[in-house]
């Protein structure tokens, strides 16, 4: 073998070793990478499993002798059920376990329930108690003996709790309620107010705050000497006669005075003792959140009659977003669970549970002190069922709304006036209270907690900017217009109105005929309503529907949809056709007053034969909340036609065919208007693509069935985006994103084509001149050559 061969063999071996080393390096690197990926996946799975196995334990501390406390407890249970439902979709989320600590309604009873849950079940996170005195008793003991316990009280308001570092309050302080009451009295031009209250810390402090405001402002309001009584000394009507006699004497000394009743369950006996006394019942009576919207104090005929005569007027804190659709749906679900109306502040308990659970999820711990530290810093960025959960430096709610309500006057003859309500109270609007440093309170924005450090400084102007709850008033002649829209030979007409009482969240249905329909029917527009007329015609029954859905802003005009269903034996083949004629829309119902409270009073006073004294309606109509009143049908024909033109034309065809319900259809119409305003090219592309599809749907049921597969999920997703549904449609979301991208591309193409055509029109004239000039030059040259 030559040296040349040996050299070649050495080179080959060197190359083999190099490639072998490279191969070993690649394999080794791959093995290391695989091990790293495996460890990462294993740690992730372990972490997810740990999160899945972790349980958030929350104790509920609510009394058993208070009807409102039962509603709060049920709202907290609803929140826990919703969390469990969410966990079924997201298995990695932590589980929740609740422990009920019911007690007898005393501070010591609350402490005993807390100690039982703390010692026996290891609970460290608590929702409740509800009353300030109960919270003070429990947190004082826990500070010394259970420092790792944390409480969120939905309704405690005492500013004395500001020194307790282990509790967060989801309601505003007593100072805020005093300010709201003071401005209400000031707005009603009350010269003198006579307080009646028990000698407890809450009532005494609230009255004193109002007195201090009146003394400091010197604006004509005088708070007289209180008529007080020892707590627990009024348990029947006879025991209430002493304070009532003192009140009668005080009112005789102040002919223009009104009454401020800051009381509890004994208010029932106070009202009973006042029954039939003209000196007492000829004045306006006001109250705070301890009595507002409570039906139990009106359980006896005497108490209810007195409250109706004086139009007992109350304020209660409800947070923000009182008219939101999500809140309405949850409260209606809660009403179904309770089999009665829930308290308006129940969302506070719902939010308390979610706030604790979500914080544990974010912090990935159930350590109470870490949860408390996070809540104090970041709770204001949460958006709950009761609105923004901003917490001030004293661990109380920074801003929110007070709900105004009053006991409706007696309606002697329901054949003349019918009001769509299930309880005794009627809502009269909302007033806002916020800190002076919360510059964005009225605009809906939030500020960091450090900017809201002084809860004693409240904005007095913010209270006067309010939302309203308008009323629709149907007269008998208005509703008869619907019958005429069905044409001639319409026999046996029947009218059905379905509405929701915003004070109780209970839905009601009223059925009338031509003879039984009242002279006036009043319904709140806050949560929408529907009216249906059906009659028999020779070809079969005809049904006309008017549907007015809830509105996000109750001050806006209502966008309603009207449809008529013809019998299938006619040439209409059972299709639903939109009725958008101006006569139909403007004929049904008109709105009166600036609130449903004033609307009800107007409706009752408009019927002289009822014999109602106008004085009982002074306060509801005196609180001029402002804004424009929404009409029953709400939009003139041109606006209704705009809904149809700017809405999804495919959805319009589905609605006409009966495949889409009115609420979803109107939500889609609102989405279409918003899309047309923000992305007009997308809407143009949609109309370009949808027009031939609708043409096919009108001629083929097979085409309609195919389109439904994609259009209905898309419609439900649009309804969700418009806050008309709790959950969206995942497939509908995919269809929406794909469809909007396609429609956007087509819309841009259409705009480009129009631009090109416009550019061509601009160039056409110069081109023609050039062609003519060239032709003339050629002709001249030809002549010259000839």
C-alpha positions, 0 to 999 in steps of 0.5 A: 500500500502506497503512502498515498493510499495511507494518507487517503485512509487517514483522511477518510477515518478523520471524516468518519470520526468528525461526522460521528462526533457531529451525530453524537452531538446532535443526538445528545442535544436532542436528548437533552432538549427532550428531557427539558421539554419533558420536565417542563410539561411535567411541571406544568401538568403538576402545577395544573393538577395542584391548582385543580386539587386546591380548594377555596374555602369560604364561610357565609355569615348571615342571620336567619331572622332577616328576610334580606339576609336570606336573599343575600345568602342565596346570592352568595350560593348562586355565585358559588354555583356559577363558579362550579359551572365555570370549573366544568369548562376550565378543569384547571380552575380551583374548586370552591367549597362553602360553609354556612354559618347561620346565626340568630341575628345578634352580634354574639350569634355571629361570633359563635358561627364564625368561631365554629367555622374557623375552628372546626372547618379551617375556614379563613375567608368569610363573606359577611356578616351583614350588619355593622354591629355584627361585623364589629363584634366578629372582627374585634375578636378575630383581630386578637384571636384569629389574625389570619381571618379575612372578611368581606361584608356586603352591606356594613357601612359604619365608619368605625370599621375603618380601624379594622384591618381584616375587613373590606366593605362593599358598600359606601359609608354612613357618610355617603348615605347621609349625603344622599339623604341630605341632598334628597331633602334639599331637592324636595325643599324640605324646611324641617325634618324630624328624625325618629330612630332607636338609640343605637350607633347606626341610627344615631350616627346617621341622623347626626351626620345629616344634622351636621351637614344642615348646620354647616351648609345653612341652606334652610334645612333644619334637623329638629330634636330627635324622637328616639327610643331604646332598641327592642322596646317596640314589639307591637303597635301599642308600644309604638304609641309613645314615640308616635304621640311625641311625633304628633306634638312635634309636627304640630309645632312645625307645620311644614316639617317632614319625617325621617324614619331611621328604623328596623323591623319595628317600623311596621308598628310605628306605621300601624300606630300612625294609621288614620292620623291626619296630622301624621299622614299628611306629611312626607316620610323618608327613610334610609337603607335599613327600610327601603324596599322592604316588604315585611314592614308593610305586611299588615294592612294598617302599616301598608295604608300608612306607608302608601298615604305618606309615600314612604320614600327610601334610599338604598346603596346598590353599587353601579350598573343597576340597569345592566342586562347581566345584573337583571338576568342574575337577579331574575335567576335569584328570584326563581331560586327564592320564589320571591323578589330578591333584595336590590343589594344582593349583587353585593354578596354575589360579588363578595364571593367572586372577589375572594375566589378570583383573588385566590386564583390570581395570587395562586394561594388561599393565604388570607393575609396575601388575599387581603393585601391584594384586595386592598391594592387591586380590588378596584380593577375588578368589575363585578355584578354591582359595578366597579369594586374600587376600595378606598383607603379605609377599606370601604367602597369608593363610589356608587349609586343610591336607588330611590324608591317609594311606596306606591299610592293605593289604586282603588280601581284596577279596571281604570288603572293597572300598574305592572308591579308585584310589590309595594315599592316603585323605583324612582331613579338613581343618584351617584355619590363619589369622593371629591378626588374621584374626578372620573366618577361621573364619566365611568372611569376609575382612579387608583386607591391612593387617589381616593384616600379621604372618604370623608370628602364626598362630591355633593354635585355628583349626587344630582347626576342620575339615571332614570327609570322611565315608564310607558303608559298605554291608554285603551285607545292606544291599544285599540290601534293595534286591533285596527292594524289587523284589518277588518273582520278581526273577531274575539281580540285578546291582548297580552302584556308581559313586563318585569317589575324593576323593583322585584325583578319578577315577570308578570303577564296580564291578559285582557279583552276589548271589554276588560282592558283598563283605561290606562296601563303603566309599565316600566321600560327598564327591563323591556316588555312585550305586547301581543294582540291575537284575533280570529279572521275568516282565514285563521288567527292573526297575531301581532307582536310588539317586543321592546327589549331592555335598554343599556341606558334606560334614558334612551328611546326604546328600539322595538320590533313589531311583527305580524303572523298570518295564518298558514292558509293564506298567501303569506305561508305563515311568514312573520313580516315586520311592520314598520309603518309610522302609524303603528309605531307612534300609536302604541303608548307614550311616556310621561314624567321623568321617572316611572314613579312620577309616571305612575302618579300622573296616570293615577291622577289623570283619572279623577274618579279614583279620588287620589290626593295629589299630595301623595305624589309630590315627592316622587315627581319633585325629584326631577332626575333629568334626561329625556323620557323614553317612549313606549315604542321609541322610534319613528318609522325612519329609525325603524327602517334604519334598523332593518337596513343597517341590521344583518339582512340575513338575520332579518330574513331568519326573523321573518321566517320565525327562526330568530327571536325578537331579542336576538334580532334587535341585539344583532341590529344594534351590532350592525349599526355599531359596525356600520359606524366604525367599519363601514367597509365591512358592512358594505362587503357584508351587504354585497355578499348577503344579498344573493344569499337572501335571494336564495333563502326567499326561494328555497328552504334548503338554502335557509337550512344551510344558512342557519348552520352558520348564521344562528351561531353568529347571531347568538355571538352578536347578542352576547357582545351586546350584553343580551346573553350571559355566554357567547357561541364559540363556533359563532365567534369563529364564523364572525371573525372569518366572515368579518375578514371576508366582508372587509376584503370585499368591502375594500375591493368595492371601494377600490372599484368605485375609486377606479371608476371615479378616476376613470371618469376624471380621465375620460374628458382629457382622453377624449380631447386628446383623441379628438386633437390627434384625429384633427392633426392627422386629418390636417397632415393628410390634407397637406400631403394631398 
